[in-house]
């Protein structure tokens, strides 16, 4: 399954909200992403159809095993890229965060792995 950037953003947002506040509802996602409830509702229907989320009777959104794995992958890319841009390239934090958010969806696994290895090597060298 190839998930579009918007789907990845929704999964990442759901995971971040779950980590922050526990339960997540569509209205929470809408507020966090600054989208309309109707847009979020459409997106949740697609993610549900793709078996990436479950929506409980009370409206609580849960990531499925597959959805959680994808959300963790996107969040890891976001955090690693933000750190790389900010700490290793000297990009101001807000710009690093913004750029990482855009690049996390298109970076190849090979390039991302190379960045992770570079960061790990730097951490080893600083010991």
Secondary structure as the mmCIF struct_conf table of DSSP 4:
data_model
#
loop_
_struct_conf.conf_type_id
_struct_conf.id
_struct_conf.beg_label_comp_id
_struct_conf.beg_label_asym_id
_struct_conf.beg_label_seq_id
_struct_conf.end_label_comp_id
_struct_conf.end_label_asym_id
_struct_conf.end_label_seq_id
HELX_RH_AL_P HELX_RH_AL_P1 UNK A 5 UNK A 21
BEND BEND1 UNK A 22 UNK A 22
HELX_RH_AL_P HELX_RH_AL_P2 UNK A 26 UNK A 33
TURN_TY1_P TURN_TY1_P1 UNK A 34 UNK A 34
HELX_RH_AL_P HELX_RH_AL_P3 UNK A 37 UNK A 49
TURN_TY1_P TURN_TY1_P2 UNK A 50 UNK A 51
BEND BEND2 UNK A 52 UNK A 52
STRN STRN1 UNK A 53 UNK A 55
TURN_TY1_P TURN_TY1_P3 UNK A 57 UNK A 58
BEND BEND3 UNK A 59 UNK A 59
STRN STRN2 UNK A 61 UNK A 63
HELX_RH_AL_P HELX_RH_AL_P4 UNK A 65 UNK A 83
HELX_RH_PI_P HELX_RH_PI_P1 UNK A 84 UNK A 88
TURN_TY1_P TURN_TY1_P4 UNK A 89 UNK A 89
HELX_RH_AL_P HELX_RH_AL_P5 UNK A 93 UNK A 103
TURN_TY1_P TURN_TY1_P5 UNK A 104 UNK A 106
HELX_RH_AL_P HELX_RH_AL_P6 UNK A 109 UNK A 125
TURN_TY1_P TURN_TY1_P6 UNK A 126 UNK A 126
#
